[in-house]
Each structure stands twice: as structure tokens, then as C-alpha cells.
């Protein structure tokens, strides 16, 4: 149907790549077949244009040249699972395959939940890419289709037969009966459960290195026989392989007996992982019992909040970043996948604090005018202990309960317990530092809901960090957190003073240079900002957030080409950062490169951002390209999200 090329955009350094798909039409093709092929190609373009998901390669630009049809897509580096399997010369590791397939389930859940649902129809190892970061990307939607409830069968029966469900053939027969001219089966069209079958067949191939038999459900024990290394358990005197049970369930001939959604299959796959990995995934275990091929696995629906992939937690500030983030969005600290909250927030013995339902009301404060390090220590008010807290004479118990509550994001209880520990004579620095963290985290958690309450809590957080520094004036963490509080309060000179003190204590921390660069940039001190950011990049050349800040700085100082280069580098390091793509789009706008700007803004949309500025910027670009209908649509999207968006309102008057 087509050929895909890897192409390089000329004049960029480092190189910038796209994948370009060309529709192949033989010169001997009839006019009817040609029109059908072009129609299918255009349908793929329209379908891809509607998809914005981190696990689906994004459409960049459709075009025609010399009578040929093309479209450019995001280039996905890495290898397909087909290539990985070929290079391995044997079955792939079970745990890794399960993790990859859970990621595929995330993409399937997304397309199956569209209105109307989108059915991939050609899910197989060759269409699943694994990036160098070990992330899954689906790359071929050539025969995908939108589900039509009014149809009795598929218009075209396409797909790769080894991975195709019975309904791919346009009809299904009664289990045990052979398909023949006399018994063609009952007409049926593919739905989301056809992709579930294909995913099971893909797993069969990856875990056995045998291509699955077409339209066949594997017999119990057959997969384990092909790969004895698969994890097995003794259940009722029988040896049961959980991952085999999932594959058998997915590949049932009767689609009513398969998993009824990709999310249900993802939950079942989770239970096939080791217990330690399940705990890290933070999703309840789904037990898969022994079963016959016709038995249904009952998978309880999980709340949306429990199945969303959790991103890394910053070990410095405790911020939960998006999945795949390499640097903390809040403080710029380098992240490690699977990191946990700061050591102070963990306990050897968990003590459950009583929940506090009232919002945390910070007392008013005016301490922020005085220099860092001045003033006396905080005199905390004694707070009555919560249920289950031990004697008032032991501050350690209240301190541990406060840390546990902080770790559980129960900030009101954390404050109560830490104040109690302070009143009982606990170690002042440790308590005050964590009390500051509790107030700051609460202030951040309500920033988008109640700005005034957020500011009050941030002020009180600054008080605690200042008080902590009275007991330990060489604490890098306290100075850094105090600087973050001042930045959140827009007290930039005080923030700069705190970060410089932190830098004197730890001159090799890139996150400090990042914060100093941002603080200087926000004050208009461009020369200082560039100096800090460049030094930070010397220490951490792959710091995407630092590159975004440098790109912004170059934009502010009208160094457009340097801005574009810095931001291109940023998106190559972190292609899922909508902020980086958005700033790159703005840089291309300054260069009047409207098509490149549109591509960058579309990538910003793809990563899931709902920022109205993306849509107003797209509208601006479409107007420059004289595409008024698309501009009007983007303005509607921008104003739907923010009715006061200045750029959108200005452009609306032009239209």
C-alpha cells in the first residue's frame, strides 16, 4: 500500500527527522482501484489528524507532489517488535513483554474511546515501535476504521491473517464449525474486541517466537510448552501460567468471551508481573484463576485515577511529574524513573494519621519583607494529638505521623502532627523544614482553585524555612525551598538571594542554575539569565527545561535562529514536553515560518495540553496561511478554554 521514508529537514543542527509515507499505485491499476486507494489514504490522514496521544505517532503534514500522494509524520526512533524478535532469535523476556503490552493497551483504550470508536485492525509486532527509552509507539493506521453501528459487516476485510480475529473475515461461524461456501457464517463487523484478539496473538508470537495459527485459540498449556521459562503457579494441584491465561482469554473465537476492553486486559496483564512491580504500579492486583478456554475472567473496573500511569516523583520537592519526564517541572531537578519522595517523608514504621477534612487555612503573615536569615524562630501552637498518636512526652511519634501524612498528601494532618512534635521538644530544624514543605505543598495543590489561600500557605511555608535556617544556616535544601517559595510569591530579588546562597553551598547542582536563570529572566536580567543557563547546561547538557528557558531568552532578545536551535534541541531530548513544542512554535512565528510553527503547535496539542494559548497561536498561524476556516475553529477551541484569551479575542476581530 505504501513506502515509508526517513527524511531529514535540511539546514538544522542537530538533524531533524520526519517519517514520510508515499502512497504506491501501480501504473496498471484500474481507475476504480486507484480511486479506492486514494480514498483509503485520505481516510488514514483524516483519522491520524484526530488522534493526539503520546503513544501514537503524530501526523505532521499531508501533501502532493507530481501527482503522488504523501504525508509526513513524527519520526519514531528505535526498532519494531518484529525486528527485536528477529534479532533475539528466541522468545522475548516475559516481564518486558507484559510491560510493553500494557502500554499498547493504553493506546488502544484511547482510540477505542473516541466517538465513534477507532478500530486499528492491523495490530502486530511490525506496527509496534519501541523507542530508545523503552516506550511503545503505534505507527501504522493504514487500515484503521471508525466503527459504524449501522453496518452488518466490514466494507473491506483487510489485515494480517496470523493476527486477525475471526470477525476480520466479515463473518463468524459457530465454534467448532469450519467456514465453507455452504457455511459462510453470520455477517459481523470488527469492533474494539478485534484489536484485543490481535494483541493476544501478538503476545503469543513475542513470548514463543512462533507465529500464531490463523483464527485459532491456543490450547491450555501450549504456550507454556513452547516457552517453559514463563512464570507458572501451582493452583489446586495444577500448574497454571497467568500470562498464558491472558493470551487464551484475548484470543477467544467468541468475542463475548474475550476481554471486553483494553483497560480490562491491561489490569489482567498487571497481575502477571512480580509483586514488587505491581506495588510500584500502584494498581490493585487482579487475580487470574485457572480456566477453560470458554471461561470468562472477571476483571473489576478500576477508577480512572488508579490506572493512570504515574510519573516520577521529584526527590527534592515531592512534585509528581508526568510520565517520562527527565527533569522536575517545578524545580528543574534531574529525575530518576521510579524515584520516591524525599527520604524525610519515608518511615520505618508506617503510622496512619487521622484524616482532616477541613482545608488547611494558613495564618496571615508579613514576614517576607525581611532579608533571608533574619528574625526569630517560630513559636508553634500546641495541637491536640490525633487518634492513635502516642504520649505527649514522645515527639518522635508525632514527627513520624507528620511525615507519613505529608507523604500521603494529607497536608492539614501533617501540619498538626509536626506542630505537636515541635511543642513536645522535637529536633527544631527537621520539624520546621518539613513543616515548610507541608505548607508549600498545600499551597501548590490549591493554586488553581483558591489563589488567596495558596499565597497565604506559601507565606507561612517561607516562615518555616526561615526559622529552620536559624537552626542550620548551611542547609542547601532549606535555602533552595525558600527560594522556590519566594519565586511562587513573585518576590524575585529575595528568590535570587536564596538561590545564590544555595549555589554557594552546592555549586554543581544544575537545578540551582536553572532557578537562577528563570529568576533573572523574569526580572529582565537577560545577561545574567544566559550566564546561569549556559553554566547549568555545561553541567547537564541534556536538561530540556534549561534549553526551553534559553530558547525563551533568545526569543526575548530577538535572537530568533538561536532560539529555534535551542528549542529544537529541547524537543529532541524530550519530545513529550508540550511547553517545548509551544515555545518552538512561537519561535517559528517570530521567523514568519508559519508551516513549521503549525507543526510545532500540533505537537504541543498531541501531548495532551489544554492550554488555550496553543489554540490561539494556531489560529494566528492559520490566518497567516489564509486558512480562515481552520483559524476560526482554533479560536473557538481557545475561547472555550479561556473566554478572556487576549490573542484569541484580537484575532476574532480580524476574522
N, C-alpha and C positions, 0 to 999 in steps of 0.2 A: 504493500500500500504506500510505502514511503521510505525515504532515506533520511537519516539524521546526521548532521554535520556539527562538529565542534568548530566554532568560528571565533576569531579574535578581533576585537574592536581596535582599529589602528590608532596610533597616537596616544596610547595610555601607558603609563608606567606606575605600578606594575601592570602586566597584561590583564585585560578584562575580557571574559569569555561569555558566549551565549551558545545554546544549542539551537540549530535551525533545522526545521523539518520541511522537506520538499515532498509534495505530492507526486508520485510516479504514475504516469499514464502512458501506456504503450501506444505507439503510432497506429497499431492495428485495432485499437479499441473502438467499438461502435460508439456512435453519438450518445445513445441511451446509457451505455455503461460509463462513458466519460462524465455525463451529467450526474449520474448517480455517485461517482467517485468524488466529484467536486462538491456535491451536496453533503456527503458524509464528512469531507474535510472541513467544510464551513461549519457543520454542526459541532465538530470537535473544537473549533476555535470558539464558538459561542458558549459551549459548555465550560471550557477552561477559563473563559473570561469571568464566569460567575463564581469560580472557586478561589477562595482565599484561605489557605491553611498551611501551617509550617511544614506539613509532611506531604505536600503536593507541589510539584514543580510549577512555577507561575508562568503564565503567558505574558510575554513582553510586547510583541508587535507582529500582526499579520501583514503580509504584503504580497504583491505580484511583480514579476519581472519577466519580460519577453514571453508572455503567455503562460508562464509557470506559476504555481501557487506555493507559498511558503508561509511559515510563521516562526518567529524567534521566541525562545523560551529561556527561562533561567537555566544556566548550566549547572548540573549537579555533579560535583566531583565524586570519585570513588568507583566502586565496582558493583555490578548487579549480583544478586544472589545466584543467578545462573553461573556467572563467571567464578564467584567464590567457591561454589560447589565443584565446578570443573577443576579448579586449581587445588582443591583439597584432596581429591582422589578418594573420598570416603565421606561418610555422614558428618554433618557439622555438629559442634557441641550443643547439647540439649538446652542448657540454660540460656546460651546466647540466642538460639533459635526462638525460644519462648519469648524472650525479651523483645526481639525484633517483631515477632508476630503480634505482640501486644501493641506495639507502635502502629502496625498495619491496621489493627482493629480501631485505633483512634482515628485514622484517616477514613476508614470505612464508616464509622459512626457519623463522621461529619457529612460525607456525601449522601449517606442513606437518610440523613435527617433534613436534607434540602426539600424544598417544595416546588415541584414534585421530587421524590427521591431519585438520586442518580445511581445507576447500576453500572459497575465497572466492566463486568462481563469477560475480561481477559486478564484476571489476576493470576500471575505465575511468577516463578523466580526471575525470569528475564525482565520483568517490568517492575521489580522492586530494587531500588538502588540503596546501597549502604555507603554513607559518606565517611570521610576520614575520622569524623567524630563519633562514628558508630551509630549514626542516626538514620532512620528509614525515610526514603522519599519514593512516592509513587510517580512514575514518569510517563505512562502511555495510556491516554484516554481515547485512542483511535476508534474503538467500537463501543465506548460507553454510551448509555442511553438514559433518557428520562423515563421513569415508569409512567405508563398510561393505564389507569384502571379501566378504561373503556375498551381496551384491546383484549382479544381472546388468546392471541399468540404473538410471537415476535415477527416483525416485518422481515428481518434478516436473521438467520441463525449463524452467527459468527463466533469465533473463539478458538482456543487451542484445545483439542479434544481431550488430551490427558488430564486437563484441569477443569473441564467443563462439566456442569451439573446435567442431569437428565433433561431438565427443562430448557437447557440451551438448544436442544434439538427441536423445540417448538411444541413438544407434546411429551406426556409421561404415560408409562404403562403401569399396570398393576404389578407390585413387587412379585418377582418370580416368573413373570411372563416375558417372553422375548419380543422385541419390536420386529414387525414384519409388514408386508404390504396388506395382509389381511388384518393385522392388529397394529395400526399406526399409533395408537394411544390417544389419550384425551388432550386436546389443544390447551396450551398453557404458555404464559409469557414469563420471562425471567423477572425475579424481584430481588430484594436485598439478600434473601437466603441463598440465591445462586452464588453470590460472592462468598458467602460463608462456606459453601461446598468447595469452591476454588481455593480458599485459604487453607482448608483442611488438606486438600490434595497437594498444595504447595508444601505444607509441613511434612507430609508423608515423604515427598521427594528429598527435602533437606535433611531429614533425620534418618533416612535409609539409604540414600544415594541410588534408589530405584525409582524410575518414573512410574507414577501410579497407573494402574489399568483403567482404561476409559470407562466411565459410567459404572464403576464398581465400588461397593463399600468394603473396606478391608475387613477380613475376618479377625475376631478377637485373638490376640497372641501373635498375629502375623507380623506386625510392626516390630514387636519386641524380638521376634525370631530373627529379623533382618538386622537389628541393632541391639544386641544383648547389653550394651552399656547404658541403655536408658534406665532412668530411676524406676524401681519397682517396689511394691509394698506387699506385705502379707495381709490379706483381708479374708477372714473366715476360712483360713487354710488354703486360699488360692493366691497365686502371685499376680498382682494387678499392677499395670503400668499406667499411671494417671495421664501422661501426655498421649498415650495410645488411645485411651478412652475419649479424650477430647477430639482427636482426629476422627475416630469412628463416629462420634456424635455429629461432627461437622459434615461428614461425607455420607450421611444417610440418604437413601434413594428418595424417601418421602420427606419433602421439605418441612412438613409439620413436626418431624422428629429431630430436625437439626436445632442448633441454637437459633432462636428467633430474632436475635440482634447481634451486631458485632460487639456491643458492650457486654452482653451476656457471655460471649466467647472469651472476651478479654478477662472477665472475672474468673472464668474457669481456668484459663491459662495461668493466672496469677497463683492459683493453688498448686500448680505443678512446680513452682520454684521452691528452693530451700527456704526453711522458716525464717532464717536471718534476712533474706532478700524480701520476703513478704512483709516482714516487720518494717523494713526500710521504705517499702512502697506505701505503707500506711493505708492499706485496703484490707478489710476483713477477709479471712481465708474462706474459700468456697470449697467444701468437701465434695470430691467426685467419687461416688461409690462404684463398686463393681456393677456391671450392667450387661445386658444383651444388646445386640445392635439396634433393637427396636425400642429400648428403654429411653425415657426422657430424663435428662439431668435437670433438676430444679435449681435454678440459679436465682437467688434473691436480688431484686433490683437494688442498686446502691444509690444513695443520694449523690447528686452531681458533685457536691463538694468533696466527696471521698474518692472519686475516681479521676479527678483532675490531676495531671502529672504535677508533682511538687518540684519546684526549682530549688537550687542550692540556697542555704541559709548563710548569710554573712557572719563569720565568726567574730567580727568586731562589733557590729551594731545590731545583729539579730534580724535583719531585714530578709523576708522571703522573696527571693528574686525569681524571675520567670525561668522555666526550664531551659537549659542550655547556656545561661548567662555565664560569662567568664569573669566579669568584674561586677561588684555590687553597684547597683544603680544609685543607691543612696550615698555611699561614702567612697566608692571607687576602689575598694579593697579587692585584691585578687581572690577569686573564689576557687574552691575545690569541690567537684561534684560529690554529693553525699556528706558535705560538711554539716556540722551540728552547731547549735547556738554556743555562745561563749562558755568557756569552762566554768565561769562563776555561776552559770544558770543550770548546771547539772549537779545532782546529788547522789551520794552513795546509797541513801535510803529514801525512796520517794515518800513524801508526806503530803497528803491531799488536803489542800486548804479549802475552807468553806467558800463557795461562790458568793460574790457580792453582786446583786442585781442592779444597784444604783450606778449611774455613770460616775466616773471619777471627777470630782469637782476640785480643781486646784485653787488654793487660796491666792488672792491677788498679791503681786509683788512688784517692787520698783527698784530692785537691786541692780538692774542691768546697766545703770549709768556709771557704776564704779569700775575701776580697772580690774583686770584679772588678778586674782590672788588676794584682793583686799577684803576686809570685812571679817566678822567673827563666824564662829561655827553655828550651825542650825540647832536650835533647841526644839527637838521633836516633841509633839504632844503624845502622851501615853494613850494607847489604843487597847481596848479590851481584847483579849485573845479570842480567836475563832474556835469553833468546835474542834476538839481533838488536839489542841495545842497544849504542850506540857507546861510545867510550872513556870511562874513568872521569874523565878530565880535563874533560869537557864536560857540565855539569849540565843544559843546555838539552834535550838529547835525552831524558834520564830524566824531566825535568819534563813534556815533551810526551807521552811514553809514559804517564805517570801520569794526565794529563788525558784522554787517549784511553781508558784503561781505566776511568776514572771515568764518562766519557760512555757507555761500553758496559756499565755496571753491574758491572764486574769489580772489586769493591772491594778484594779482597785484593791483586791486582796493582797497583792504584792506590796503595795504601799502600806497597808495596815500592818502586815507582818513585819516589814522592815523597820517601820517606826517603833513597833513594840520591841524589836531586838535592840534598837538604839537606846530606848528608855531603860532597858534591862542591863545596859553596860556592855553591849557587844562591841567588836572592833569598829571604831568610827569610820575609818577610810572605806573598808569593804562595804559597810552598810550604806554609807552616803553615796558611794559610787553607784551601787545597784539601785538605790532609791532614785537617783537621777535617771538611770536607764528606764525605770518603770514609768516615771512621769513623761520622759521623752517619747517612749514607745506609744504610750496612750495618746499623747498629743498628735503624733503622726497618724494614729489609727482613726482619729476623728477629724482630721484636717479637711476632708471633703464634705463633712456633714455639718460641723459647727466650728467655724473659723475662730470665733472668740474663745471658745473652750480650748481649742487646740493651742492658741497662743498663751493662754494662762498656764496650761500644763507645761509648755515649753519654757516659760519663765521660771517656774518652780524647779524644773529639771536643771536649768542653769544654776540656780541657787545650790542645789545638792552637789553638783560637780565643783563649784567654787569652794563649798565647805569641805569637800573631800580633799581638795588641793591644799587646804590649811593643814591637813594631817600628813600629806605626802606630796610635796611640791615638785617631785621628779617623776610623777606618773604620766607617761606618754598617753595612755588611754583616756585619762580624765581630761587632759588638755585637748585631745582630739575630739572627744564627745562635747566638750564645752564649745569648741569652735563650730561643731555641727549645729548646736542649739542656737548660737548667735547667727549663723547663716540662715537657719529656718526663721528667725525673727527679723531678718533683713538688717541686722546690726553688723555691717560688713567690716568696719575698722576693728571692732572687737573680735570678730571671727578671724581676721587676718592675724591679729596679735596672738590669739590662742594657737592657731596652726603653726605660726613661726616658732612658738615655744615648743610645740610637739616636734617640729622639724629639728630643733637643736638637740632634742633627746633621742631622735631616731632619724638621722639624715639619709637613710637608704630606703625609706618607705615610699613607694610611688603614690600611694593613696593621699599622702600629705601634699605632695606636689600637685596632684590633681585638684585637691580642695583649694590650695593657694592659687592655682591657675584660675579656677572658677571664680573665687572671691575677687581676684584682681580684674578679671574680665567684667564682672558685674559692676565694679567700681569705675570701669573705663580706663584702667591702667593697662593698656594693651602691651606695652613693652615688658612689664613685669609678668603679665599673664603668659606671654610667649616664652619668656625665660623659664618660668616654673614648669610649663607643659613640656617644653623640649627636654628639660632635665629629667622629668618624670618618664618621658619616652626613652631616654637613654637607659634608664634603669629597667623599664618594662616596654620594649618596642611593640608588643602586641596588645597594648592597652587600648581597646577600641573606644572606650568612653573618652580617654585623653585625646585621641585623634579627632573625635567628634567635636570636642571643645576647641581644639586647634583649628579645625575647619570653620567653626563659628567665628573664631577670632579673625582668621584671614578674610572671611566674608565681611566682618565689621570694618576691616581696614582696606577693603576694596582690592584684595589680592585674590581675585576670583580663581585663576588657574591653580594656585597653591591650595585654595580651599577645596576645589574639586579633587585634587590629587590626595589630600589628607582624608577626605571623606570616602573616596573610592577604596583607599587602604582600610578604612574602618569597616566598610560593609563586606570586604573580602575576609576580614578576620571574624566578624560577627554578622552573618547575613540575616539573622532573625531580629536585629535591632531596628525597630520602626523609626526611632529617633535619628539613627544614622542615615537611613534612606530618606527621611524627610529633609534633613539638612542638606543632603546631596541634591535633592530636587530643588531646594531653594538656591543652591549654588549654581545649578544649571540655568535656573531662571535669571539669575544675575548675568549670566553669559549669553542670555537670549537663545539658549539651546532647548527649545520648548519640547521637542520629542523626547530628548534624554530626560528632561525634567518629569514628563508624564510617566516614563518608565520607572523612575525612582519613586515617585509618589505612589504608583500602583504597588510597588514592593512594600512601601510603608503600610498600605492598606492590607496587604496579604498577611502580614504578621499579626493581624488582629486588632490593630489600634483603632479606637473610635474617636480620635482627636479631630474636632471639626476643622482645624487648620489644614489638615491633609486635603479635605474635600474642597475647601475654598481655594487652596493653591492649585489643585487640579482644574477647578473651574477657570482660574486665571489663565492656565496654560491652554486649555481648550479654546478659550476666547482668542488667544493669540494665534491659534491654528485655524481660526474661523470655523470651529465645530461647536456651534451655538447650542444645539440640542443636548450634547453631552455636557456642556458647561452648565446649562440650566439644571440638568439632573444632579450634578455635583453641588450646585448651590442649594438645591432642595435638601440634599443629604447634610450639608454643613449647617443649615439653619434648623434642621430637625434636631441636631445635637446641641446647637447653641444659637438661639434666636438673636443674640446680640453680637454675633461674629462680625467685626468691623469690615474685614476684607470681603466677606460674602455680601454684606449689605451694600457696599460700594459697587461691587460688580453687578449686583442685581439692578442697580440704576442704569448701568451701561447697556444691559440687555433690554 
